[in-house]
């Protein structure tokens, strides 16, 4: 028994001595200080591995290191600049709409390298698409044809199984974590529509009524506990607040928060629900507001910082104390520190080239 124990310990020591070996905890190497080789091998904790950026006629792949810094790891050329992008929950696929074409892009499970696979002519542009939580279905909002497409995903390919008529300008697609409820923003109709999702077929049933919230309803966001839904209204410069019933998924209008800046392009909530971050492409600002986790209301602005010109997308990694933005005109991806104690916005740490960057997607293993 002692001999087997000695052999195992020796094997672990040998593994730990390999400088380039990545442990199953994707945020560290076995040689990092504080990384227990035995724990690393036996306890798997999913961590962000790659960041994919929609750029000029391409998608760029950036890899994270242990500190959260990025390095360019690869790229894939497309027929046009992607207007929408989504990563599957399992990390094996990225879906993107470039021009009027839907692409499914396979990701290498170890290195995240991209290979272009299935393509489908939508006949319309799209600004939002989302995988179901089990990655079996893909939902694509077609903004010109005013439809919401349902695709069955299997073996790296997709089959369109339904087209659901929507109101004018379907724009944002959001599913709850169970995949039971889908919410759709309708930009020109200035409303949010709720659908119930059939678990086996992925097909949709509309839940009445639609919720009219202002003008130009675009982005949708769920709170971490999924008790509140936020809908961005661009022209009215406000965020509509809807309470969400956990049992039914049904919504109730709770009013709106008016923000003070000109053109919000993205918004994210911290993992603890205490803060909401807004990215403003009109004023080229990133700013933070307090959020009441009990009633969902948004408080006054706490702080702000300038970001590169024409910011388009925001990714928040509260657990790592990092935040990432993509800026179109500046053609940059910027990483920035967050202070975990109070959620305040820290200094810029890194800027990397990303021509005409428009969207960000994380892949977590």
C-alpha positions in Angstrom: 0.0 0.0 0.0 2.8 2.4 0.9 4.5 1.6 -2.4 1.3 2.5 -4.4 1.0 5.7 -2.4 4.6 6.6 -3.1 4.1 5.9 -6.8 1.0 8.1 -7.0 2.7 11.0 -5.1 5.7 10.7 -7.5 3.4 10.8 -10.5 1.6 13.9 -9.2 4.9 15.6 -8.5 6.1 14.8 -12.1 2.9 16.2 -13.5 3.2 19.4 -11.4 6.7 19.9 -12.7 5.6 20.2 -16.3 5.6 23.9 -16.9 3.0 24.1 -19.7 0.5 21.6 -18.5 -3.0 23.1 -17.9 -4.9 21.7 -15.0 -8.6 21.0 -15.2 -9.3 24.2 -13.3 -8.9 26.4 -16.4 -7.8 29.5 -14.4 -4.4 28.1 -13.4 -1.5 25.9 -14.2 -0.3 23.1 -12.0 2.8 25.1 -11.3 0.9 28.2 -10.1 1.4 29.0 -6.4 -1.5 27.7 -4.3 -2.6 25.1 -6.9 -2.8 21.7 -5.3 -2.2 19.1 -8.0 -4.4 16.5 -6.4 -7.3 19.0 -6.0 -6.7 20.3 -9.5 -7.0 16.9 -11.1 -9.9 15.6 -9.0 -12.1 18.8 -8.7 -13.3 20.3 -11.9 -14.6 23.9 -11.8 -15.7 25.6 -15.0 -13.8 28.8 -15.8 -13.8 31.1 -18.8 -11.3 29.8 -21.4 -11.7 31.9 -24.4 -13.3 35.2 -25.6 -14.6 35.4 -29.1 -14.9 38.8 -30.7 -17.0 39.7 -33.8 -14.7 41.9 -35.9 -14.4 43.1 -39.5 -15.4 40.1 -41.7 -14.1 37.8 -39.1 -14.3 36.3 -35.6 -11.2 36.6 -33.4 -10.3 34.2 -30.6 -8.6 35.4 -27.5 -7.3 33.1 -24.8 -7.3 34.0 -21.0 -4.3 33.5 -18.8 -4.5 33.0 -15.0 -4.6 36.8 -14.4 -7.4 37.4 -16.9 -5.1 38.9 -19.5 -5.9 38.1 -23.1 -3.7 37.0 -26.0 -4.8 36.5 -29.6 -5.1 32.8 -30.3 -6.8 32.6 -33.7 -9.2 34.0 -36.3 -11.8 32.9 -38.8 -12.8 34.8 -41.9 -16.4 35.3 -42.8 -18.4 36.7 -45.7 -19.3 39.8 -43.8 -18.9 41.4 -40.3 -21.1 39.5 -37.8 -24.1 41.4 -36.5 -24.9 38.7 -33.9 -23.1 35.9 -32.1 -23.8 33.4 -29.4 -21.8 30.6 -27.8 -23.3 27.2 -26.9 -23.4 26.5 -23.2 -21.3 23.3 -23.6 -18.6 25.4 -25.3 -18.5 23.3 -28.6 -20.1 25.8 -31.0 -20.4 29.5 -31.8 -23.3 30.7 -33.9 -22.9 33.9 -35.9 -25.0 35.9 -38.4 -22.9 37.6 -41.0 -24.8 39.5 -43.6 -27.9 37.3 -44.1 -26.1 34.0 -43.4 -26.2 32.0 -40.2 -22.9 30.2 -39.5 -22.3 27.4 -37.0 -18.6 27.3 -36.1 -17.1 24.3 -34.3 -14.6 24.8 -31.5 -11.7 22.5 -30.8 -12.4 21.2 -27.2 -8.8 21.8 -26.1 -7.5 24.9 -27.9 -10.8 26.5 -28.9 -9.7 26.8 -32.5 -12.5 27.6 -34.9 -13.6 25.7 -38.0 -16.5 26.8 -40.2 -19.1 24.2 -40.7 -22.8 24.6 -41.4 -24.2 27.7 -43.1 -27.8 28.7 -43.8 -29.2 31.6 -45.8 -31.7 33.4 -43.5 -32.8 35.9 -46.2 -32.8 38.6 -43.5 -30.4 40.3 -41.0 -30.3 39.4 -37.3 -29.1 41.2 -34.2 -29.7 38.4 -31.7 -29.6 34.6 -31.4 -29.4 32.3 -28.5 -28.8 28.6 -27.8 -31.2 26.8 -25.4 -29.5 25.8 -22.1 -29.1 22.2 -23.3 -27.7 23.4 -26.7 -30.3 21.4 -28.6 -32.0 24.4 -30.1 -31.0 27.8 -31.5 -33.3 30.8 -31.7 -32.7 33.5 -34.2 -34.5 36.9 -34.4 -34.8 38.0 -38.0 -35.2 41.8 -37.8 -36.4 42.5 -41.4 -38.8 39.6 -41.9 -40.3 40.0 -38.4 -39.9 36.3 -37.5 -38.3 34.3 -34.7 -36.6 31.2 -36.2 -36.3 27.9 -34.3 -33.4 25.6 -35.3 -32.7 22.1 -34.1 -29.0 21.7 -33.6 -27.4 18.3 -34.0 -23.9 17.1 -35.0 -22.7 20.6 -35.7 -25.5 21.3 -38.1 -28.9 23.0 -37.7 -32.3 22.5 -39.2 -34.9 25.2 -39.2 -38.1 23.6 -37.8 -40.3 26.7 -37.3 -40.7 30.4 -38.1 -42.8 32.3 -35.6 -44.3 35.6 -36.6 -43.4 38.5 -34.3 -44.3 42.2 -34.0 -42.1 44.8 -35.7 -38.4 44.6 -35.4 -37.5 41.5 -33.3 -34.2 42.5 -31.7 -33.1 40.8 -28.5 -33.5 37.1 -27.5 -33.2 35.9 -23.9 -33.9 32.5 -22.3 -34.1 31.7 -18.6 -31.6 29.2 -17.1 -34.2 26.3 -17.3 -34.9 27.0 -21.0 -38.7 27.1 -20.3 -39.2 30.8 -21.0 -38.0 32.9 -23.9 -38.3 36.7 -24.0 -38.1 38.7 -27.2 -37.6 42.5 -27.5 -39.4 44.0 -30.5 -37.5 47.2 -31.4 -40.0 49.0 -33.6 -43.0 47.8 -31.6 -41.3 49.0 -28.4 -42.3 45.9 -26.5 -41.3 42.6 -24.9 -43.0 39.3 -25.9 -43.0 36.2 -23.7 -43.0 32.6 -25.2 -43.2 29.3 -23.4 -40.7 26.7 -24.8 -41.7 23.1 -25.3 -38.8 21.1 -23.7 -38.9 18.2 -26.1 -39.5 20.0 -29.4 -38.1 23.5 -28.7 -41.3 25.0 -30.3 -42.8 28.2 -28.9 -46.2 29.2 -27.6 -46.9 32.9 -27.1 -47.9 34.1 -23.6 -50.1 37.1 -23.6 -49.9 40.1 -23.2 -46.9 41.8 -24.8 -45.4 44.5 -22.6 -45.0 47.9 -24.1 -42.2 49.8 -22.4 -41.3 52.9 -24.4 -39.5 53.3 -27.7 -36.9 51.2 -29.5 -36.8 48.3 -27.0 -33.5 46.5 -27.7 -31.4 44.7 -25.1 -32.8 42.3 -22.5 -31.2 41.2 -19.2 -32.2 38.9 -16.4 -31.1 39.5 -12.8 -28.9 36.7 -11.3 -31.8 35.3 -9.4 -34.0 35.6 -12.5 -36.6 37.5 -10.5 -36.4 40.7 -12.7 -36.1 41.4 -16.4 -34.5 44.6 -17.7 -35.4 46.0 -21.1 -33.3 48.8 -22.6 -35.3 51.5 -24.4 -32.9 53.5 -26.5 -34.9 56.5 -27.6 -36.6 57.1 -24.3 -33.2 56.7 -22.6 -34.6 54.4 -20.0 -34.5 50.8 -18.7 -37.9 49.1 -18.2 -38.1 46.9 -15.1 -40.4 43.8 -15.2 -40.9 41.5 -12.2 -40.7 37.9 -13.1 -42.7 35.1 -11.4 -40.3 32.2 -10.8 -43.1 29.6 -11.1 -44.8 30.8 -14.3 -42.2 33.1 -15.9 -44.9 35.7 -16.3 -44.0 39.4 -16.2 -45.3 42.4 -14.3 -44.4 46.0 -15.2 -42.6 47.8 -12.4 -41.8 51.1 -14.1 -38.6 52.4 -15.6 -35.2 53.8 -14.6 -34.1 56.9 -16.6 -30.3 57.0 -17.3 -28.4 60.2 -17.9 -26.3 59.3 -20.9 -27.2 59.3 -24.6 -26.9 55.9 -26.2 -26.4 52.7 -24.1 -25.1 49.8 -26.2 -24.8 47.1 -23.5 -25.5 46.4 -19.9 -24.5 43.7 -17.4 -25.3 42.9 -13.7 -22.6 41.7 -11.3 -22.8 38.1 -10.1 -23.9 39.2 -6.6 -26.7 41.4 -8.1 -25.5 44.6 -6.3 -24.3 46.5 -9.4 -25.4 47.1 -13.0 -22.9 48.4 -15.5 -23.8 50.4 -18.6 -21.7 50.9 -21.7 -22.6 54.1 -23.5 -21.5 54.5 -27.2 -22.8 58.1 -27.4 -20.6 59.4 -24.6 -17.9 56.7 -24.9 -18.4 55.9 -21.2 -18.6 52.9 -18.9 -20.6 53.6 -15.8 -21.9 51.8 -12.7 -25.1 52.1 -10.8 -26.3 50.5 -7.6 -29.0 47.9 -7.8 -31.5 46.9 -5.1 -31.5 43.1 -5.1 -34.8 43.0 -3.1 -37.0 45.0 -5.5 -34.8 45.2 -8.7 -34.7 49.0 -8.8 -31.6 50.8 -10.1 -30.1 53.5 -8.1 -28.0 56.5 -8.9 -24.7 56.4 -10.9 -21.7 55.6 -8.7 -18.8 56.1 -11.0 -17.8 56.3 -14.6 -14.7 56.1 -16.9 -13.9 56.9 -20.5 -13.6 53.9 -22.9 -12.3 53.7 -26.5 -14.5 55.3 -29.2 -17.9 53.7 -30.1 -18.1 50.9 -27.4 -20.4 48.1 -28.6 -20.2 45.2 -26.2 -19.4 44.4 -22.5 -18.4 41.1 -20.7 -18.3 41.1 -16.9 -16.3 38.5 -14.9 -17.0 39.6 -11.3 -15.4 36.4 -9.9 -12.1 37.4 -11.5 -12.4 41.1 -10.9 -12.2 41.8 -14.7 -14.4 43.5 -17.3 -13.9 43.5 -21.1 -15.3 45.9 -23.7 -15.2 45.9 -27.5 -15.1 49.2 -29.3 -16.0 49.5 -33.0 -14.5 52.7 -34.3 -11.5 52.3 -32.0 -11.1 48.7 -33.2 -10.0 47.6 -29.7 -10.8 45.0 -27.0 -10.0 46.5 -23.7 -9.6 44.7 -20.4 -10.2 46.6 -17.1 -10.0 45.8 -13.4 -13.0 45.7 -11.1 -12.6 46.1 -7.4 -14.4 43.1 -5.9 -15.0 44.8 -2.5 -17.4 47.5 -3.9 -17.7 46.7 -7.6 -16.0 50.0 -8.6 -14.4 50.4 -12.0 -10.6 50.1 -12.0 -8.0 51.2 -14.6 -7.6 49.8 -18.1 -5.0 47.0 -18.0 -4.7 45.9 -21.7 -5.8 47.0 -25.2 -5.7 44.6 -28.1 -6.5 45.2 -31.8 -9.9 44.0 -33.0 -11.0 45.7 -36.3 -14.5 47.1 -36.1 -15.3 45.0 -33.0 -19.1 44.6 -32.5 -19.8 41.7 -30.1 -18.2 39.5 -27.4 -18.9 35.9 -26.4 -17.4 33.9 -23.6 -16.8 30.2 -23.9 -16.6 28.4 -20.5 -15.4 24.8 -20.0 
